[in-house]
Amino acid sequence: MRRIALLVVLAGVIAATASCREPGRRGGSIEPLIPQPSPRPAMPVVIEVFGTSGLQFEGSYGELGETKRAGGAVPARIAFQAVEGFSVTLQKRSDTGELGIQVTVAGKPVHRSSTKREFGLVTYTHRLPSQ
């Protein structure tokens, strides 16, 4: 009688253990937690275009891989949001004058450059820090 009772208990333990290992069932098993990366927040970017007043320029700016066309006259201000990083490239539309950019990310200046070359170019690429 004891052997039968012991076999019944043992069969129940085996059945309970087997149900914990069935695919798709949790049945009391412990699964390790894998941390998921949280989405990165967008950072405000401001590009101040400076130089010879009225100087015409053209180029592109924006999130890496998703740039937009830019154009206008000095002085100008370009503002947008970036997550991974961004680039800016502007070119003078004349052979005289100065064209420059001052780049600010989240209120902090990160780059300043200018050119006086004929049809000169100013360019900058920035990767935002990962979290």
N, C-alpha and C positions, 0 to 999 in steps of 0.2 A: 504494500500500500504506500509505504514511504517512497519507494522507487517511482511509482506512478505519479505521486504528487510532485516529486522532484523533477520528473520529466515534463510534466505540465508547466511548472514554473519556468524551467529552462527553455521550453518551446516558446512561452510568452515573452521572455527576455530576448530571444533571438528574433522573434517577429517584430518586436518594438524597435530593436536596433536596426533591422533591415528597412523598416519604414522610414527611418531617419536618413537613410542613404539613397532613397529613390530620387531620381532627377526631378527638379522642380518643386520638391517638398522641403520645407524647412524643418518640420517635426522635431524641434528642440535642438537641432544642430547649431553650432556657432560658426558663422561665416566672418572672415576678416573684413574689416571696413577699409575700403580704398578711398583715400581722400580725393575728391574731385576739385580741379582747379576752379577758383571763383572767377567770374568774368572780370576783365580789367576795366577800370573806369576810364571814360574818355577824359582827356586833358585839354584845357583850352590853350590854343596857340594863337599868337598875334604876330603878324609881320608888318612892321612899320617900314614903308618905302620912303627913303629920303634922298636928297641930292639937289640938283639944279631944278628950281621951281618950274613947273610946266613941261619938263622933259618927258617925252612919251616912252613907254616901255611895254613889253609883252612877254608872256611866258606861261608857266604853270606852277601850281601849288597843290598841296593836299595830302591826305593819307597815302602811305606807300601803296602803290598799285592802283590807286583811285584818284589820280590827279585831275584837276580842273584847269581850264584856260584862265589866264589872267591878263589884264591889259588896262592901261590908263595913263595917267600923268602924275608926276611927283608934285606934292606929297600924296601918299595913299596909305590906306590901312586895310589889311586882309585879316579876317578872324575866322577861325573854324575849330572843330574838335578833332582830336586824333587819339587812337587807341594803341596801335602798335608802333607807329612812327610816322614821319612825314618828310616831304621834300619841297623845296622851292627853287625855281630857276627863273630869273628875270633877265631880259636883255634890253639894252638901249636901242631905240629906233632911230638914233642919229649918231653922227661921228663926234659931236661935242657934248660937254656937260658931264655931270657926275650922277651915278645911280648907285644907291646903297640900300641894304636891308638891315634891320635890327629885329631879331627873333626873340620872342618871349614865350616861355612855356609855364603855365600855371603861375603867372605873375613874376617869374624869374628870368632875367636875360640870359640867353644861352649862346647867342652868336651875333656878331656885327661884322659886316664887310661892305666894301664899295669898290667901284671901278670908274676910271676916267678914260679908259681906252675907247677907241672908235668902235661903236656898236658893241661895247663891252658887256660882259655877262657876270652876274652874281648868282651863286648857287650854294645851297646848303641842304644836307640830309641829316636827320636826327632820329635815333631809335629811342623810344621811351622805355624806361626801366620796367622789367617784369616784377611781379609781386611775389 
